[in-house]
Amino acid sequence: MHNHDSAPNSNHSLNHSSNHALNISTKTFISAALILILLLIGSGILTRVIPMGSYNYIITSTSKTIIPNSYHEIEGAPLPIYKWFTAPIEVLFTSEGIIIITIILFLLIIGGAIGILNEVKVLNSIISQVVQKFRHKKYHLIWAIVFIFMSLGAFIGIFEEVIPLVPLLISLSLALGFDVMTGLGMSLLATGFGFAAAVSNPFTIGVAQRIANIPVFSGAGYRLVIFFITYTVLSSMLVKYAKSIEIPTDSDFDNIEGTSKKAVLWFLICTTIMVILILLSPLVPLISAYNLPIIGLLFLISGIGSGLLSDRGVAGTLKIFKSGATAMLPGVILILLATGVKHVIQTGNIMDSLLYYASESVTNASPFTAVLLVYLLVFALNFFIGSGSAKAFIVIPIIAPLMDMMGISRQMAILAFQFGDGFSNILYPTNAVLLIGIGLAGVSYVKWFKWVFKFQLIIGLLSILFLWIGLQLGY
């Protein structure tokens, strides 16, 4: 864990952060792995307690959509206990295996590339320039960074892709006299809350509205209000926290010696191309489909190029890359454990049963309670299914007709869906992106949970208020 007791000046904190920014610490790894193993066992026990059942599905080449009112219990032997523990490996041989392998390769490439960028002090050089410029406007900088990261989630549906920027934001946070948590708050937390307070997120709102047969991105006015209120609350809370833990940084920042200007320029060119592609991704389906590999490739090019331009030579650059990638291997194990939890629930044939029992409780409720139950249903499902679009194909065909029967608009159903999907992204240990992000920061899941809980609670209460107002307004 980074701490500031040994970092009395900002130069020290900058160097301190770069040395450790990409190392999933043993303590962090063990705490997360233990939690996930317990969840694997818990999921296995659920497969013995809950009756097996299934809906019928319409399956196309791109989607798997549920048919409402088609739930039926099924007979069969329960999932053998040994399969609870083989699930993290078996999941690689399912239809989702290719996605999981892509995420793992992405993580290893990011680890290697950022290892090089740290070693040749490219990131330090950029951070020192930013600190020079904003040292007297630190809090304005927090507001600006939170806005950028929230917008990535809210308008473009970016979440996994911000991982490479997490170590950068942590280093910047330390250099400004804040702590690791402030860096995580500005990057991971802001993107997650942006994803939840989405205005035109193509992966949640876009997909859900298409399935619900309402105009895509309709109702954006109210969502825009929600976005700005969420942004104001989150930024205010982060600034208040940053002020409470801030350590004065009064030493002068010189440009980091020994950094190749060509390497810095190369990194900035690659980053600019990456930002342009991210912004284009909602408009260009091909980029959207291969977002993660493209960003991974650009990071690989920026890292290797920076190493070569800094006269590290091919052998030296590859050696640094290898050690950076190796440092990410504990993260690979965590990803497999996290995806294994969902695999146990699915192969135990109880995912649809859980969905059926939850939807049954919605039908007998008052309108506001029904909307809240939809919110909670998606909030709970997000524990097992991280992908927003995958959840939309499962949940929206069931809840849209239920809402119709109760005289509640489908737009409200989608608002409840997006809150349930987004606000829990940065809470659950089954979310691989969260585990990687806090792992890079050397923060244990328990510590993260305690820190993020107050943000989650306030924004959660606020989202319930937004749902109530939406109902009153006939949204």
C-alpha positions in Angstrom: 0.0 0.0 0.0 1.3 3.5 -0.7 1.3 5.8 2.2 2.6 9.3 2.6 4.4 9.0 6.0 7.6 8.4 4.1 6.8 11.0 1.4 7.3 14.5 2.8 7.8 16.1 -0.6 6.0 15.8 -3.9 9.1 14.7 -5.8 9.4 11.8 -3.4 5.7 10.9 -3.8 6.0 11.0 -7.6 8.9 8.6 -7.6 7.3 6.5 -4.9 4.2 6.1 -6.9 5.9 5.1 -10.1 7.9 2.4 -8.5 4.8 0.6 -7.2 2.0 1.7 -9.5 1.8 -1.6 -11.3 2.1 -4.3 -8.7 -0.8 -6.4 -7.4 0.4 -6.8 -3.8 0.3 -10.2 -2.1 -2.1 -9.0 0.6 -4.5 -7.5 -2.0 -4.4 -10.7 -4.1 -4.9 -13.1 -1.1 -7.9 -11.0 0.3 -9.6 -10.9 -3.2 -8.9 -14.5 -4.0 -10.3 -15.7 -0.6 -13.5 -13.7 -1.1 -13.9 -15.1 -4.6 -13.3 -18.7 -3.5 -16.0 -18.2 -0.8 -18.3 -16.8 -3.5 -17.6 -19.9 -5.7 -18.6 -22.2 -2.8 -21.6 -20.0 -2.0 -22.8 -20.2 -5.6 -22.3 -24.0 -5.6 -24.5 -24.3 -2.5 -27.2 -22.2 -4.2 -27.3 -24.7 -7.0 -28.2 -27.3 -4.4 -30.9 -25.2 -2.8 -32.7 -23.5 -5.7 -34.8 -25.6 -8.2 -33.3 -25.8 -11.6 -35.3 -24.0 -14.3 -35.0 -22.3 -17.7 -36.7 -19.8 -20.0 -36.8 -20.4 -23.7 -34.6 -18.1 -25.8 -34.4 -16.6 -29.3 -30.8 -17.1 -30.3 -29.2 -15.1 -33.2 -25.6 -14.8 -34.2 -25.2 -11.6 -32.0 -27.7 -12.1 -29.2 -29.6 -14.4 -26.9 -33.0 -12.9 -26.0 -35.4 -14.4 -23.4 -39.0 -15.3 -24.3 -41.3 -13.9 -21.5 -43.6 -16.4 -19.8 -41.6 -19.4 -21.0 -40.1 -20.3 -17.6 -40.2 -24.0 -16.7 -38.5 -26.2 -14.1 -36.1 -28.8 -15.4 -35.0 -32.2 -14.1 -31.4 -33.2 -13.8 -28.6 -34.1 -11.5 -27.2 -31.2 -9.5 -23.8 -29.7 -10.4 -21.0 -32.0 -9.0 -19.1 -30.3 -6.2 -15.7 -30.7 -8.0 -17.2 -28.5 -10.8 -17.5 -25.6 -8.4 -13.7 -25.5 -8.3 -13.0 -26.3 -11.9 -15.4 -23.5 -13.1 -12.6 -20.9 -13.4 -10.9 -23.0 -16.0 -14.0 -24.5 -17.7 -15.3 -21.0 -18.4 -12.4 -20.5 -20.9 -13.9 -23.3 -23.0 -17.4 -21.7 -23.2 -18.8 -19.2 -25.7 -17.5 -16.4 -23.4 -14.0 -17.8 -23.3 -12.8 -15.6 -26.1 -13.9 -12.5 -24.3 -12.2 -13.6 -21.1 -9.0 -14.4 -22.9 -9.1 -11.0 -24.6 -9.4 -9.3 -21.2 -6.5 -11.4 -19.9 -4.2 -10.5 -22.8 -5.3 -6.9 -22.5 -4.2 -6.9 -18.9 -0.8 -8.5 -19.6 -0.1 -6.0 -22.4 -1.1 -3.1 -20.2 1.1 -4.4 -17.4 4.1 -4.7 -19.8 3.6 -1.4 -21.6 3.1 0.6 -18.4 6.2 -1.2 -16.9 8.2 0.3 -19.8 6.6 3.8 -19.6 7.4 3.8 -15.8 10.9 2.6 -16.3 11.8 5.2 -19.0 10.0 7.9 -16.8 7.6 8.9 -19.6 4.6 8.9 -17.2 6.7 10.8 -14.5 7.6 13.4 -17.0 4.0 14.0 -18.1 2.7 14.0 -14.5 5.4 16.5 -13.4 4.3 18.9 -16.2 0.6 18.6 -15.1 1.5 19.1 -11.4 3.6 22.2 -12.4 0.6 23.6 -14.3 -2.1 22.8 -11.7 -0.4 22.9 -8.4 -2.4 26.0 -7.3 -5.7 24.7 -8.9 -5.7 21.1 -7.6 -9.4 21.0 -6.8 -10.3 22.4 -10.2 -8.3 19.6 -11.6 -10.3 17.0 -9.7 -13.6 18.5 -11.0 -12.2 18.4 -14.5 -10.8 14.9 -14.4 -14.0 13.5 -12.8 -16.1 15.1 -15.6 -13.9 13.5 -18.3 -14.0 10.0 -16.8 -17.8 10.2 -16.0 -18.4 11.4 -19.5 -16.5 8.4 -21.0 -18.9 6.1 -19.1 -22.1 8.1 -19.6 -21.9 9.0 -23.3 -19.7 6.3 -24.8 -20.0 3.4 -22.5 -16.3 3.1 -21.7 -15.4 1.1 -18.6 -12.8 -1.6 -19.1 -10.8 0.7 -21.4 -9.9 3.1 -18.6 -7.8 0.5 -16.8 -4.5 1.7 -18.5 -5.2 5.2 -17.1 -5.7 4.1 -13.5 -1.9 3.9 -12.6 -1.4 7.3 -14.3 -4.2 8.9 -12.2 -2.9 7.3 -9.0 0.6 8.7 -9.7 -0.9 12.1 -10.4 -2.9 12.0 -7.2 0.2 11.2 -5.1 2.2 13.9 -6.8 -0.5 16.5 -6.0 -0.3 15.5 -2.3 -3.4 13.3 -2.2 -3.6 9.5 -1.8 -4.2 6.4 -3.8 -7.9 6.4 -3.1 -8.3 9.9 -4.6 -6.7 8.6 -7.8 -9.0 5.6 -7.9 -12.0 8.0 -7.2 -11.1 10.2 -10.1 -10.7 7.3 -12.6 -12.4 4.0 -11.7 -15.2 5.4 -9.5 -16.0 8.3 -11.8 -16.2 6.0 -14.9 -18.4 3.6 -13.0 -20.8 6.3 -11.8 -20.8 7.8 -15.3 -21.8 4.3 -16.7 -24.7 4.3 -14.2 -25.8 7.9 -14.8 -25.6 7.3 -18.5 -27.1 9.6 -21.1 -26.3 7.8 -24.3 -24.3 4.7 -23.3 -24.7 2.4 -26.3 -24.1 -0.8 -24.3 -26.8 -0.3 -21.7 -29.3 2.4 -22.8 -28.9 1.8 -26.6 -29.3 -2.0 -26.3 -32.1 -1.9 -23.7 -34.1 0.7 -25.6 -33.8 -1.3 -28.9 -35.0 -4.5 -27.1 -37.9 -2.5 -25.4 -38.9 -1.1 -28.9 -38.6 2.5 -27.9 -36.6 5.1 -29.9 -32.9 4.7 -29.2 -31.5 7.4 -26.8 -35.0 8.9 -26.3 -35.7 10.5 -22.9 -32.1 11.9 -22.8 -33.2 15.2 -21.2 -34.0 13.7 -17.8 -30.9 11.5 -17.9 -28.8 14.6 -18.6 -30.1 16.2 -15.4 -29.3 13.0 -13.5 -25.8 13.0 -15.0 -25.0 16.5 -13.8 -26.5 16.1 -10.4 -24.5 12.8 -9.9 -21.3 14.5 -11.2 -21.8 17.5 -8.8 -22.3 15.2 -5.8 -19.4 12.8 -6.7 -16.9 15.7 -7.3 -17.9 17.5 -4.2 -17.4 14.4 -2.1 -14.1 13.6 -3.7 -12.8 17.1 -3.2 -13.9 17.1 0.5 -12.1 13.7 0.9 -9.0 15.0 -0.9 -8.8 18.1 1.4 -9.2 15.9 4.5 -6.1 13.7 3.7 -4.0 16.2 1.7 -0.3 16.5 2.4 1.2 19.9 1.4 3.6 19.6 -1.6 5.9 22.6 -1.7 9.0 21.4 -3.5 9.7 22.5 -7.0 9.1 20.1 -9.9 11.9 19.9 -12.4 11.5 17.9 -15.5 12.5 14.4 -14.8 16.1 13.9 -15.9 16.9 11.2 -18.3 13.5 11.2 -20.0 13.6 11.1 -23.8 11.5 13.9 -25.3 11.0 11.6 -28.3 9.5 8.9 -26.1 7.2 11.4 -24.4 6.0 12.7 -27.8 5.5 9.1 -29.1 3.4 8.2 -26.0 1.3 11.4 -26.5 0.7 10.6 -30.2 -0.4 7.1 -29.4 -2.7 8.3 -26.6 -4.2 10.9 -28.9 -5.0 8.2 -31.5 -6.5 6.1 -28.7 -8.7 8.9 -27.5 -10.0 9.6 -31.0 -10.8 5.9 -31.5 -12.6 5.7 -28.2 -14.7 8.8 -29.2 -15.5 7.2 -32.6 -16.4 3.8 -31.2 -20.1 4.4 -30.7 -20.4 5.6 -34.3 -18.2 2.9 -35.9 -19.4 -0.6 -35.1 -16.1 -2.2 -36.1 -14.1 -0.1 -33.6 -16.8 -0.7 -31.0 -16.6 -4.5 -31.4 -12.8 -4.5 -31.1 -12.3 -1.6 -28.6 -10.3 -3.6 -26.1 -7.8 -5.3 -28.5 -7.3 -1.9 -30.3 -6.5 0.0 -27.1 -4.3 -2.9 -26.0 -2.4 -2.8 -29.3 -1.9 1.0 -29.1 -0.6 0.7 -25.6 1.8 -2.0 -26.7 3.0 0.2 -29.5 3.4 3.2 -27.2 5.3 1.2 -24.6 7.7 -0.7 -26.9 8.2 2.5 -29.0 9.0 4.5 -25.8 11.5 1.9 -24.7 13.3 1.9 -28.1 13.3 5.7 -28.3 14.8 5.9 -24.8 17.8 3.8 -26.0 16.9 0.8 -23.9 17.4 -1.4 -27.0 15.2 -4.3 -28.1 16.5 -6.8 -25.5 16.2 -4.2 -22.6 12.7 -3.1 -23.7 11.4 -6.7 -23.9 12.9 -7.5 -20.5 11.1 -4.6 -18.9 7.9 -5.6 -20.7 8.2 -9.2 -19.5 8.6 -8.1 -15.8 5.6 -5.7 -16.1 3.4 -8.4 -17.7 4.5 -11.0 -15.1 3.4 -8.6 -12.3 -0.1 -8.8 -13.7 -0.4 -12.6 -13.4 -2.2 -12.5 -10.0 -4.8 -10.4 -11.7 -5.3 -13.2 -14.3 -6.1 -15.6 -11.5 -8.6 -13.1 -10.0 -10.4 -12.7 -13.4 -10.8 -16.5 -13.7 -12.2 -16.8 -10.2 -14.6 -13.9 -10.8 -15.9 -15.4 -14.1 -16.1 -18.8 -12.4 -18.8 -17.6 -10.0 -21.2 -16.8 -12.9 -20.3 -20.1 -14.6 -21.3 -22.1 -11.5 -24.7 -20.4 -11.4 -25.2 -20.9 -15.2 -24.1 -24.5 -15.4 -26.1 -25.3 -12.2 -29.2 -24.1 -14.2 -30.4 -21.7 -11.5 -29.8 -18.3 -13.2 -33.2 -18.3 -14.9 -34.8 -19.6 -11.7 -33.4 -16.6 -9.7 -34.7 -14.3 -12.5 -38.2 -15.9 -12.5 -38.7 -15.7 -8.7 -37.5 -12.1 -8.7 -39.8 -11.1 -11.6 -42.8 -12.8 -9.8 -42.3 -10.5 -6.8 -42.5 -7.4 -9.1 -46.0 -8.2 -10.4 -47.7 -7.9 -7.0 -46.1 -4.6 -6.0 -47.2 -0.9 -6.2 -45.7 1.1 -9.1 -42.9 2.7 -7.0 -42.1 -0.6 -5.3 -42.1 -2.4 -8.7 -39.6 0.1 -10.2 -37.4 -0.3 -7.0 -37.6 -4.1 -7.4 -36.5 -3.9 -11.0 -33.6 -1.7 -9.8 -32.7 -4.3 -7.1 -33.2 -7.3 -9.5 -30.6 -5.8 -11.9 -28.4 -4.8 -9.0 -28.4 -8.4 -7.8 -27.9 -9.9 -11.3 -24.9 -7.6 -11.9 -23.1 -9.8 -9.3 -23.2 -12.7 -11.7 -23.4 -11.0 -15.1 -21.0 -8.0 -15.5 -21.9 -7.1 -19.1 -24.6 -4.5 -19.4 -25.7 -5.5 -22.9 -25.9 -9.2 -21.9 -28.1 -8.3 -18.9 -30.3 -6.2 -21.2 -31.1 -9.2 -23.4 -32.0 -11.3 -20.3 -33.9 -8.7 -18.2 -35.7 -6.2 -20.6 -37.9 -8.8 -22.4 -39.2 -9.9 -19.0 -39.6 -6.5 -17.2 -40.9 -4.4 -20.2 -44.2 -6.4 -20.5 -44.5 -6.4 -16.6 -44.2 -2.6 -16.6 -46.8 -2.3 -19.4 -49.3 -4.4 -17.3 -48.7 -2.0 -14.3 -49.1 1.2 -16.3 -45.4 2.1 -15.9 -43.5 3.4 -18.9 -40.8 1.3 -20.5 -38.5 4.4 -20.2 -38.8 4.1 -16.4 -38.0 0.3 -16.6 -34.8 1.2 -18.6 -33.9 3.9 -16.0 -34.2 1.4 -13.2 -32.2 -1.1 -15.3 -29.3 1.4 -16.0 -29.1 2.4 -12.3 -29.0 -1.3 -11.2 -26.4 -2.1 -13.8 -24.1 0.8 -13.3 -24.0 1.7 -9.6 -22.9 -1.8 -8.6 -20.0 -2.0 -11.1 -17.6 -0.6 -8.7 -18.9 -2.5 -5.7 -18.8 -6.3 -6.5 -15.7 -8.5 -6.2 -17.0 -10.5 -9.2 -16.3 -7.5 -11.4 -13.0 -8.3 -13.1 -12.3 -4.6 -14.1 -12.7 -3.5 -10.5 -10.4 -6.2 -9.2 -7.7 -5.2 -11.7 -8.1 -1.5 -11.0 -7.7 -1.8 -7.2 -5.1 -4.5 -7.7 -3.0 -2.0 -9.7 -3.3 0.4 -6.8 -2.3 -2.2 -4.2 -5.6 -1.7 -2.4 -7.4 -4.7 -0.9 -11.0 -5.3 -1.8 -12.0 -4.9 1.9 -10.4 -1.5 2.1 -11.9 -0.4 -1.2 -15.4 -1.5 -0.1 -15.1 0.4 3.2 -14.0 3.6 1.3 -16.4 3.4 -1.6 -19.5 2.5 0.6 -20.3 6.0 1.6 -20.2 7.2 -2.0 -22.3 4.3 -3.0 -24.8 4.8 -0.3 -25.4 8.5 -1.1 -25.5 8.0 -4.8 -27.8 5.0 -4.3 -30.3 7.0 -2.2 -30.1 9.7 -4.9 -30.9 7.2 -7.6 -34.0 6.0 -5.7 -35.1 9.7 -5.5 -34.5 10.0 -9.3 -36.8 7.0 -9.9 -39.5 8.4 -7.6 -39.3 11.8 -9.4 -39.4 10.0 -12.8 -42.6 8.2 -11.8 -44.2 11.5 -10.6 -43.3 13.2 -13.8 -44.7 10.4 -15.9 -41.2 9.9 -17.5 
